[in-house]
Amino acid sequence: MSRARGFALWITGLPASGKSSITAALVMKLDALGISAVVLESDEMRNILTPEPTYSQEERDRFYREMVQVGALLARQGINVIFDATANKRSYRDQARDLVQDFREVYVQCPIDICMQRDPKGIYARGASGGSATVPGMQAAYEPPISPDIIVDGRSGPEQNADLIVSIIKKLHHI
């Protein structure tokens, strides 16, 4: 008897677009439906995989490759996965799409000026002051999805966006 595979969602968007808030709301809504998911949040994963990050291109490539491998392993074991990560290159997200049978990409569309106003971690401020040369959307390109499975508006509330994602998951999984 084969084990059911888990699904994976990649919540992508610019830094401060609302990914983590949407993910937190989504996890609560899924849990209320009896659906559990492991969140692979980029800052937490980075603390494990690259505890002293340089954010070089080589390091990002390795980091996302390893993060995708962890997510794919969990999904193969029947565990649902939510990637909460900018993943500024499409190729990072495409790796997950290639490795996870039931993969969906969620694009949090949000204008960079709104992201810069939010900036809870000071990422854009460091980029503007020259303290960082690797900020996605500024010095480092952010490649938005070409054909995301779900698009949500980062200017909307996280609850509203999570509701939209859940409604689509329900349709896809007949929940």
C-alpha positions in Angstrom: 0.0 0.0 0.0 1.5 3.3 -1.0 1.5 6.3 1.3 -0.4 9.4 0.1 1.9 12.2 -1.0 1.7 15.6 0.6 1.2 18.8 -1.3 3.5 21.8 -1.4 2.7 25.5 -1.7 5.4 28.0 -2.4 4.4 31.5 -1.1 6.6 33.8 -3.1 6.8 37.6 -3.5 9.1 40.5 -2.7 10.4 40.9 0.9 7.7 42.5 3.1 5.0 41.6 0.6 3.0 39.8 3.3 4.2 36.2 2.7 4.7 35.3 6.4 1.5 36.9 7.6 -0.4 35.1 4.8 1.4 31.8 5.7 0.5 32.1 9.4 -3.2 32.7 8.6 -3.2 29.9 6.1 -1.7 27.4 8.5 -4.5 28.3 11.1 -7.2 27.9 8.4 -5.8 24.6 7.2 -5.5 23.3 10.8 -9.2 24.2 11.4 -10.0 21.9 8.4 -7.9 19.1 9.9 -5.1 19.6 7.4 -1.6 19.9 8.8 1.4 21.5 7.1 5.0 22.1 7.9 6.2 25.6 7.1 9.7 25.9 5.7 10.3 29.6 6.4 13.4 31.0 4.8 14.9 32.8 7.8 14.5 29.8 10.0 15.9 27.5 7.3 18.8 29.9 6.7 19.7 29.8 10.5 20.1 26.0 10.0 21.7 25.8 6.6 23.7 29.0 6.4 23.9 30.4 10.0 26.2 33.3 8.9 24.7 34.2 5.5 26.5 36.3 2.9 23.5 36.2 0.5 26.0 35.6 -2.4 24.5 34.1 -5.5 26.3 30.8 -4.9 25.0 30.7 -1.4 21.5 31.5 -2.5 21.6 28.8 -5.1 22.8 26.2 -2.6 20.4 27.3 0.1 17.3 27.1 -2.1 18.4 23.8 -3.6 18.7 22.3 -0.1 15.4 23.9 1.1 13.7 22.4 -1.9 15.2 19.0 -1.2 13.9 19.1 2.4 10.4 20.1 1.2 10.3 17.4 -1.5 11.4 14.8 1.1 8.6 15.8 3.4 6.0 15.8 0.6 7.1 12.3 -0.4 6.5 11.2 3.1 2.9 12.5 3.0 3.6 15.7 4.8 2.1 18.9 3.4 4.7 21.7 3.0 4.4 25.5 2.8 7.5 27.2 1.6 7.5 30.8 3.0 10.4 32.3 1.0 11.1 35.0 -1.5 13.0 32.7 -3.8 14.0 35.6 -6.1 14.8 33.3 -9.0 12.1 31.3 -10.9 14.6 28.5 -11.1 14.4 27.9 -7.4 10.6 27.5 -7.4 10.8 25.4 -10.6 13.1 23.0 -8.8 10.3 22.4 -6.3 7.8 22.1 -9.1 10.0 19.4 -10.7 10.5 17.4 -7.5 7.1 17.7 -5.8 4.2 15.9 -7.6 1.5 18.2 -6.1 3.1 21.6 -6.2 1.4 25.0 -6.3 3.0 28.4 -6.6 1.3 31.3 -4.8 2.4 34.8 -5.9 1.9 37.6 -3.4 1.7 40.5 -5.7 2.6 43.7 -4.0 4.1 47.0 -5.2 7.7 47.5 -4.0 6.8 50.9 -2.6 4.3 49.2 -0.2 6.9 46.6 0.7 9.4 49.4 1.4 7.0 51.2 3.7 6.4 48.0 5.7 10.0 46.8 5.8 9.7 45.1 9.2 13.3 43.7 9.1 14.9 46.8 7.6 15.9 45.0 4.4 15.1 47.9 2.1 16.6 50.5 4.4 19.9 48.5 4.4 19.7 48.2 0.6 19.1 51.9 0.1 21.9 52.9 2.5 24.4 50.6 0.9 24.4 48.3 3.8 23.3 45.4 1.6 23.9 44.8 -2.1 21.6 41.8 -2.5 18.1 43.0 -1.8 15.6 41.3 -4.1 13.7 43.9 -6.0 16.5 46.4 -5.6 20.0 45.3 -6.3 19.1 41.6 -6.9 16.4 40.9 -9.4 13.1 39.3 -8.3 11.7 37.1 -11.1 7.9 37.0 -10.6 6.2 33.8 -11.5 5.2 33.5 -15.2 2.1 31.4 -14.5 1.5 31.1 -10.8 -1.2 28.8 -9.7 -2.7 31.4 -7.3 -2.2 35.2 -7.2 -3.1 37.1 -4.1 -2.8 40.9 -3.4 -0.3 41.7 -0.8 -2.2 44.9 0.0 -5.2 42.8 1.1 -5.4 41.4 4.6 -3.7 38.0 5.3 -7.0 36.5 6.4 -8.6 37.4 3.1 -5.6 36.0 1.1 -5.5 32.8 3.2 -9.3 32.3 2.5 -8.6 32.6 -1.2 -5.8 30.0 -1.1 -7.9 27.6 1.0 -10.8 27.9 -1.4 -8.5 26.9 -4.2 -6.9 24.1 -2.2 -10.4 22.8 -1.4 -11.2 22.6 -5.1 -8.0 21.0 -6.1 -8.1 18.4 -3.3 -11.9 18.0 -3.2 -12.0 18.8 0.5 
